[in-house]
């Protein structure tokens, strides 16, 4: 078993409160995001995605399908 999987199994066995503390410590240890998005950039991205859907370039999927795919990716 890989070290990451072993650590994951150990951590998931901890009580919720301890997992929260560990999660916060891990998140705090990460470097800041490479770029800070402004609200204008958020709106621009949302509008771009809306145009992609309206044009048929992108076909949206139901939320349940999205989460099914996420889980499938995790289980690879």
C-alpha positions in Angstrom: 0.0 0.0 0.0 1.3 3.4 -0.8 2.3 5.8 2.0 -0.5 8.3 0.9 -3.2 5.6 1.1 -1.9 4.4 4.5 -1.9 8.0 5.8 -5.4 8.6 4.4 -6.8 5.4 6.0 -5.2 6.4 9.4 -6.5 10.0 9.1 -10.0 9.0 8.2 -10.2 6.8 11.3 -9.6 9.9 13.5 -12.5 11.6 15.2 -14.0 14.5 13.2 -12.6 17.2 15.5 -9.1 15.9 15.0 -9.6 15.6 11.2 -10.7 19.2 11.2 -7.6 20.4 13.0 -5.4 18.4 10.7 -7.2 19.7 7.6 -6.7 23.3 8.8 -3.0 22.7 9.4 -2.6 21.1 5.9 -4.5 23.9 4.2 -2.4 26.5 6.1 0.8 24.8 4.9 -0.1 25.3 1.3 1.3 28.3 -0.7 -1.1 31.0 -1.5 -3.0 30.7 -4.8 -1.0 31.8 -7.8 -3.5 34.5 -8.7 -6.2 36.2 -6.9 -9.4 36.5 -9.0 -11.4 39.7 -8.8 -15.2 39.7 -8.8 -15.0 41.1 -12.4 -13.0 38.0 -13.4 -15.5 35.7 -11.7 -18.3 37.3 -13.7 -16.3 37.1 -16.9 -15.6 33.4 -16.4 -19.3 32.8 -15.6 -20.4 34.6 -18.8 -17.8 32.7 -20.9 -19.2 29.4 -19.6 -22.7 30.5 -20.2 -21.8 31.3 -23.8 -20.2 27.9 -24.3 -23.4 26.2 -23.1 -25.7 28.4 -25.2 -23.6 27.9 -28.3 -23.7 24.1 -27.8 -19.9 23.9 -27.5 -20.3 22.5 -24.0 -23.2 20.3 -22.8 -24.0 20.6 -19.1 -24.5 17.5 -17.0 -26.7 17.1 -13.9 -25.1 17.6 -10.6 -25.5 13.9 -9.7 -23.6 12.9 -12.8 -20.8 15.4 -11.9 -20.4 13.9 -8.4 -20.5 10.3 -9.9 -17.6 11.3 -12.2 -15.7 12.8 -9.3 -16.1 9.7 -7.3 -15.1 7.5 -10.2 -11.9 9.6 -10.6 -11.0 9.2 -7.0 -11.4 5.4 -7.2 -8.9 5.0 -10.1 
